[in-house]
Amino acid sequence: MKPATRAIHGGYEPDPVTGATAPPIFQTVSYAHRSAADLEAVFAGGKPGFVYTRLANPTTAALERRIADLEGGIGAIACASGMAAIAATAMALLESGGHVVAASGLFGGTVSLLARTLARFGVETSFAETGDAGAFRKALRPATRFILVETIANPQMDVPDLEALAAIAREAGLPLIADSTLTTPCLIRPGEFGAAVVIHSTSKFIDGHGNAIGGAIVDTGRYDWTRFPSRRMGERARRFGPFAFLAFLREEVHRDLGGCPSPFNSFLHLEAIESLPVRMERHCANALSLARWLEAHPRVRWVKYPGLESSRYRERAARLFGGRFGGLLAFGLEDRQAAFRCIDGLRLAQRLANLGDAKTLVIHPASTIFHEFSAEERAAMGIGDEMIRVSVGLEDVEDIQEDFERALRT
């Protein structure tokens, strides 16, 4: 099936008893069994079934099947948020003394997790320039356990060379992990370019309405987990073969961290995914139009969007994303005061800390999602005080442009 068909039909068939075409919401904490022996068998993994929603839930299982199907993966685990998905993945693959090579342009929350939270547990992270695959190779160490990138960096809009990074990871015997939140499976399936694991913040474009938070981890089946340098993963690989990573996540890390999604949120994501391909087409078209319009505006100093002819990443992005470039962009004005005036002058666009909504959203990254970092750290990450991030919505693009024209005149 093509992506739009998979988004509607993947991972769920009409209920055989009622004929319901929408997956039911199993809004329950636990599940009754006929006998103690039955419950014991399910707990031990000897019999399929559900015991506790923190571990698994039928509604969430349908979401996991649909996302895995869209990504062309062998399986997925849904989480309470995108950060929960990244944290669970890191906790599964890292031990004290471990090392990560990550792209320098990662989302601020991911940087904080790696550089601060995990550092307290003896994990080191080296940040390599996103567009320079050679910098990732140079940063590798014997203790490195994975390479982490975003398909499009948020909000710097850098695009990594996934194929080159996959080759570097393969040569080192390590998994490449790609956060594809900004692209979704509609623009790229990173596994087809060599990524071992794909992560999503499903709160963003996958949900698309700003009403449900969630995350997902997909094993693409492209990595041989017997190569991973960990005794615990090796034990899982001997038992579960290609499903070793998913089994380790489900049986230990995801279970122990407790980052499960609400069944109702899983239902909302399932419903939203049906329109994802159509929405992404409009997001991408509107974002490209707005980026070109902003680039020509006399008050705008610069615009970052991989679809612009002026972008250093345009050719790479066009190849990776099938000629579409996502729904997020960033632009710069004279200084922080000018950025605030513009943001405050907007009437249509909403000022809030989210992206991927049907509505156009704006934020000043330096004072919000990157506020905990020093000016020097922000400068190293490419986050200037003059930057405004725009998540371009589904409105008529002429109305979006008019809103920004009015705001830029203030």
C-alpha positions in Angstrom: 0.0 0.0 0.0 1.0 3.6 -0.6 1.6 5.9 2.4 -1.8 7.6 2.3 -3.6 4.2 2.2 -1.4 2.9 5.0 -2.2 5.9 7.2 -5.9 5.0 7.0 -5.8 1.2 7.0 -2.5 0.2 8.6 -2.4 -1.6 11.9 -6.2 -2.1 12.4 -9.1 -3.9 10.8 -12.8 -3.4 11.6 -13.8 -5.1 14.9 -14.9 -8.7 14.1 -17.8 -8.5 16.6 -19.2 -5.0 16.2 -17.8 -4.0 12.8 -16.5 -0.7 14.3 -13.9 0.9 11.9 -12.4 3.2 14.6 -10.2 1.4 17.1 -11.9 1.2 20.5 -10.5 3.2 23.5 -9.6 0.6 26.1 -9.6 3.1 29.0 -8.6 0.7 31.7 -5.7 0.2 34.0 -5.7 -3.6 34.2 -7.2 -6.7 32.7 -8.9 -9.6 34.3 -7.9 -13.3 33.6 -9.8 -16.5 34.0 -7.2 -18.1 36.4 -4.0 -17.5 38.2 -2.3 -19.8 35.8 -3.4 -17.6 32.8 -2.2 -14.5 34.5 1.1 -16.1 35.3 1.5 -17.2 31.7 0.9 -13.7 30.3 3.3 -12.2 32.8 6.0 -14.6 31.9 5.5 -14.0 28.2 4.4 -17.5 27.5 0.9 -16.4 26.3 -0.3 -13.3 24.5 -2.4 -10.9 26.4 -2.6 -7.7 28.5 -2.0 -7.3 32.2 -1.5 -3.6 32.9 -1.7 -0.5 30.7 1.7 0.7 31.8 3.1 -2.3 30.0 0.7 -2.6 27.0 -2.8 -1.5 26.0 -4.9 -2.7 23.0 -5.6 0.9 21.8 -1.9 1.8 22.1 -0.9 -1.5 20.4 -3.0 -0.5 17.4 -1.2 2.8 17.3 2.2 1.0 17.5 1.3 -1.3 14.6 0.2 1.7 12.4 3.3 3.7 13.1 5.6 0.7 12.5 3.7 0.0 9.3 4.1 3.6 8.1 7.8 3.5 8.9 8.3 0.1 7.3 9.7 -1.1 10.7 9.5 -4.5 12.4 7.7 -3.0 15.5 7.2 0.1 17.6 6.7 1.2 21.2 4.5 4.2 22.0 5.5 6.5 24.8 4.0 9.3 26.9 6.0 12.0 25.0 8.7 12.5 22.5 11.2 13.1 25.3 10.0 9.8 26.9 10.8 8.0 23.7 14.3 9.5 23.5 15.0 8.9 27.2 13.8 5.3 27.0 16.0 4.7 23.9 19.0 6.2 25.6 18.5 4.2 28.8 18.2 1.0 26.8 21.5 1.5 25.0 23.6 3.3 27.5 25.4 2.4 30.8 27.7 4.4 33.0 30.8 5.3 31.1 29.0 5.2 27.8 29.4 7.8 25.0 27.0 9.3 22.4 27.8 11.2 19.3 25.0 13.6 18.6 24.2 16.3 16.1 25.0 19.8 17.3 21.6 21.2 16.2 19.3 19.0 18.3 16.2 20.3 20.1 17.0 21.9 23.4 15.3 19.3 25.5 17.3 16.5 23.9 20.5 18.4 24.4 19.6 18.9 28.1 18.9 15.2 28.5 22.3 14.2 27.0 24.5 16.9 28.3 23.1 17.3 31.8 20.7 14.6 33.0 22.6 11.6 31.5 25.9 13.2 32.3 25.0 12.8 36.0 25.0 9.1 35.5 28.4 8.9 33.8 27.4 9.3 30.2 29.4 11.6 27.9 28.1 13.2 24.7 30.1 14.7 21.8 28.2 17.1 19.6 29.2 17.1 15.9 28.3 19.7 13.3 25.1 18.4 11.8 26.0 18.9 8.1 29.5 17.4 8.4 29.5 13.6 8.4 33.3 13.5 8.9 32.9 15.3 12.2 30.8 12.4 13.5 33.4 9.9 12.4 36.1 11.9 14.3 34.0 12.0 17.4 33.6 8.2 17.7 35.2 6.5 20.7 35.5 2.9 21.9 32.7 3.7 24.4 30.4 5.2 21.8 27.0 3.4 21.8 25.0 5.2 19.1 24.8 8.2 16.8 21.8 10.5 17.2 20.5 13.0 14.6 17.3 14.8 13.7 16.2 14.5 10.1 15.7 18.3 10.2 17.2 20.1 13.1 14.8 22.0 15.3 15.0 25.0 15.0 18.3 25.5 13.1 16.9 23.6 10.0 20.1 21.7 9.3 19.8 18.4 7.4 22.2 15.6 8.1 23.6 13.3 5.5 21.8 10.2 6.6 23.3 7.8 4.1 26.9 8.9 5.0 26.1 8.7 8.7 24.5 5.2 8.3 27.7 4.0 6.6 29.9 5.4 9.4 27.6 3.8 12.0 27.6 0.5 10.2 31.4 0.5 9.9 31.6 1.1 13.7 29.0 -1.6 14.4 26.7 1.0 16.0 23.0 1.9 15.5 22.1 5.2 13.9 19.1 6.8 15.6 17.0 9.4 13.7 14.5 11.7 15.3 12.0 12.2 12.4 9.5 14.4 14.2 9.7 17.2 11.7 9.5 15.0 8.6 7.1 12.1 9.6 6.9 8.9 7.5 5.2 10.9 4.8 8.4 12.7 3.8 11.0 10.1 4.7 11.4 6.6 6.2 14.9 6.9 7.7 15.3 3.1 7.8 15.5 3.1 4.0 18.6 5.3 4.4 20.2 3.1 7.0 18.8 4.3 10.3 18.4 1.5 12.9 15.9 3.3 15.1 13.4 6.1 14.3 11.9 8.3 17.0 8.9 10.6 16.8 7.3 13.1 19.1 3.8 12.2 18.0 2.5 15.4 19.8 3.6 17.3 16.7 2.7 16.7 13.1 1.5 13.1 13.7 -1.2 14.4 16.1 -1.6 17.7 14.2 -4.1 19.3 16.4 -2.2 20.2 19.6 -4.6 18.1 21.7 -2.6 14.9 22.6 1.0 14.4 23.8 2.9 11.3 22.9 6.0 9.7 21.4 7.1 6.6 19.5 10.2 4.4 19.0 10.4 2.3 15.8 12.9 -0.5 15.2 13.5 -0.4 11.4 15.0 -3.9 11.3 18.2 -2.5 9.7 20.6 -3.2 12.5 21.9 -6.5 13.8 21.6 -6.3 17.6 24.1 -9.1 18.0 26.7 -6.5 17.1 25.7 -4.1 19.8 28.5 -3.9 22.5 26.4 -4.8 25.5 26.0 -8.1 27.4 22.4 -7.4 28.2 21.5 -6.7 24.6 23.4 -9.8 23.6 21.3 -11.9 25.9 18.1 -10.4 24.3 19.5 -11.0 20.8 20.1 -14.7 21.5 16.5 -15.0 22.7 14.6 -12.6 20.4 16.8 -12.2 17.3 15.9 -9.1 15.4 13.4 -8.1 18.1 16.0 -7.8 20.8 15.9 -4.1 21.1 12.1 -3.9 21.2 12.0 -6.8 23.7 14.5 -5.1 26.0 12.6 -1.8 25.8 9.2 -3.5 26.5 10.3 -6.0 29.2 12.7 -3.7 31.2 13.3 -0.1 30.2 9.8 1.0 29.2 8.2 -1.0 31.9 10.5 0.4 34.6 10.5 4.0 33.5 6.7 4.0 33.3 6.5 6.4 30.3 3.3 4.9 28.8 0.8 6.9 26.8 -2.8 7.4 27.8 -5.1 5.1 25.8 -7.2 8.1 24.9 -4.2 9.9 23.5 -3.3 6.8 21.5 -6.8 6.9 20.0 -6.5 10.6 19.1 -3.2 9.9 17.4 -4.7 7.0 15.5 -7.5 9.2 14.2 -5.1 12.0 13.3 -2.8 9.7 11.3 -5.5 9.1 8.8 -5.2 12.7 7.5 -1.4 13.0 8.0 -0.3 12.6 4.4 -2.8 15.3 3.2 -1.9 17.6 6.1 1.9 17.3 5.4 1.4 18.2 1.8 -0.3 21.5 2.9 2.2 22.2 5.7 5.1 21.8 3.2 3.5 23.9 0.5 2.6 26.7 2.9 6.0 26.7 4.6 7.9 26.9 1.3 5.7 29.8 0.2 6.1 31.7 3.5 9.9 31.1 3.5 10.2 32.6 0.0 8.0 35.5 1.0 10.0 36.2 4.2 13.3 35.9 2.3 12.2 38.7 0.0 11.0 41.0 2.9 13.2 44.0 3.5 13.0 43.7 7.3 14.1 40.1 7.4 17.8 39.5 7.9 17.8 35.8 7.0 15.6 32.7 6.6 16.4 29.1 7.3 14.3 26.5 5.4 15.8 23.6 3.5 13.5 24.2 0.6 14.9 27.6 -0.3 17.3 27.8 -3.3 19.7 29.6 -1.0 19.8 26.8 1.6 23.0 24.7 1.6 20.8 21.7 2.3 18.4 22.1 -0.5 19.8 19.4 -2.8 20.2 16.9 0.0 16.8 17.6 1.5 15.1 17.3 -1.9 16.7 13.8 -2.3 15.9 12.6 1.2 12.4 14.1 1.5 11.0 13.6 -2.0 10.9 17.2 -3.0 9.2 18.4 0.1 10.8 20.2 3.0 8.7 20.1 6.1 6.4 22.6 7.9 8.9 24.4 10.1 11.1 27.4 9.4 13.1 30.0 11.2 14.0 33.6 10.4 16.0 36.4 11.9 15.3 40.1 12.5 17.6 42.9 13.7 17.7 41.8 17.4 15.7 40.4 20.3 13.5 43.5 20.6 12.5 43.4 16.9 11.8 39.7 17.3 9.5 40.3 20.3 7.7 43.1 18.5 7.0 40.9 15.5 5.8 38.0 17.7 3.5 40.3 19.7 2.2 41.9 16.5 0.8 38.6 15.1 -2.9 38.1 15.3 -3.5 34.9 13.4 -0.4 32.9 14.6 -0.4 31.6 18.1 2.4 32.2 20.6 3.1 28.8 22.2 5.7 26.0 22.7 4.5 23.4 20.2 4.8 22.7 16.5 3.0 20.7 13.9 -0.4 22.1 14.7 -3.1 22.9 12.1 -2.7 26.5 13.3 0.4 28.6 12.6 2.6 28.8 15.7 5.5 31.0 16.7 8.1 31.1 19.4 11.3 32.9 20.4 13.6 29.9 20.9 16.4 31.7 22.8 14.1 32.9 25.6 12.0 29.8 25.9 13.0 26.3 24.8 16.7 27.2 25.0 16.5 29.5 28.0 18.4 27.3 30.4 21.6 27.5 28.2 24.1 30.3 28.5 24.5 32.9 25.7 27.7 31.1 24.7 26.0 27.7 24.6 23.2 29.1 22.5 25.6 30.7 20.1 27.4 27.4 19.7 24.0 25.8 18.9 23.1 28.5 16.4 20.3 30.0 18.6 20.5 33.8 18.3 18.3 36.3 20.1 17.1 37.5 16.7 15.6 34.1 15.8 11.9 33.4 15.4 10.7 29.9 14.8 7.5 29.4 12.8 5.5 26.2 12.6 3.5 26.9 9.4 -0.2 25.8 9.7 -2.9 24.8 7.3 -4.5 28.2 6.9 -4.7 29.9 3.5 -1.1 31.0 2.9 -2.2 34.5 1.9 -3.7 35.0 5.3 -0.5 33.8 7.0 1.6 36.2 4.9 -0.7 39.1 5.6 -0.4 38.4 9.4 3.4 38.5 9.2 3.3 41.6 7.0 1.3 43.4 9.6 3.5 42.2 12.4 6.8 43.2 10.6 5.5 46.7 10.2 5.1 47.1 14.0 
